[in-house]
Amino acid sequence: MNKRLSDAEAQAVDWAVRADAPDFSDWAALERWLAADPVNAVLFDRAASDAHAAAGTIASPPSREHRTPVRGNRAAITERRTIPARKYWVPLGIAAGLGSLAFSATWLLQPAPAPTRIVATRAGEVRTIMLDDHSSVTLNGGSEVRFASDQARALALSRGQASFQVHHDARHPFVVRAGAVEVIDLGTRFDIDRTDSGTVIAVGEGAVMIRAAGREVELHAGERSIVPEGGAPGGPSTLLPQDVSSWQRGTLTYDDVTVGRLLNDVNRRIGLRTRLSPGLTDRHFAGSVNLNGSPEAVIARLEAVIGIVAHRDNDGWTFAPRPDGIRR
């Protein structure tokens, strides 16, 4: 390939990318470049077509969002409406000037991908989404899930925790992405929890396949795996199947977590505002906590099972070690 053609191809790609930007306004310069050489229009056409083909194989970048909060006990629903790509064209005046060429100006319309539906919950809210294939997703408080309106069997858990009840179809796998973690349904019911330190996957019925960092781990009912942020899935550990998604029934169950993690889960599930004093930073907890009832009742249970004392302040509760130093 001669250098002249190589340079022109590079310029065509550059113009195609720039012309697709929402704030592009330099159409006069683009027209001058197209008119400068008959080859330019062909290369521009090809570059725009190649960009369109590549768009079908990679995830599209975030687009403008239109957010409509819903008041009351319903979760805030957000739809991301992808702005249709503009038409690439060679202006009619230039096309007339290039009439002796073996090509004419063409319209290239890049079809817009299907809108992405975003369903989010505030702290203290739980919402169930029914999908077109009869599967369902139940979001814990402070969580968000995204999926294309025409691909309900491919979802992304952006943040928080969700339980999935899946209508199994071996020909069309149900796939959930949680950051760099991919979870493929091989059964019917599982739970995914995205935390600051990683992702926890637990299976209540059936099985799932987890993929992350080049490793695959298969989980069956009564098993869970912890995937550190940016790492590979850990081997299966056991739990009672009925404990999977127990947060939906208002119960939190742990083998061993920090008190800070426990309180974060309480805040997310019932919307309490709680803070932890420095003296409890390294305190751990194992067991179950019942979150049903009034906020005062839940606070009293937390004081009893963790062995701490809660003080009411302006916008929530602060937990501190018991003055007598006794852990109960």
Secondary structure, 3 states (H helix, E strand, C coil): CCHHHHHHHHHHHHHHHHHCCCCCCCHHHHHHHHHHCHHHHHHHHHHHHHHHHHHCCCCCCCCCCEEECCCCCCCCEEEECCCCCCEECCCHHHHHHCCCCCCCCCCEECCCCCCEEEEECCCCCCEEEECCCCCEEEECCCCEEEEECCCCCEEEEEEEEEEEECCCCCCCCCEEEECCEEEEECCCEEEEEECCCEEEEEEEECEEEEEECCEEEEEECCEEEEEECCCCCCCCEECCHHHCCHHHHCEEEEEEEEHHHHHHHHHHHHCCCEEECHHHCCCEEEEEEECCCCHHHHHHHHHHHHCEEEEEECCEEEEEECCCCCCC
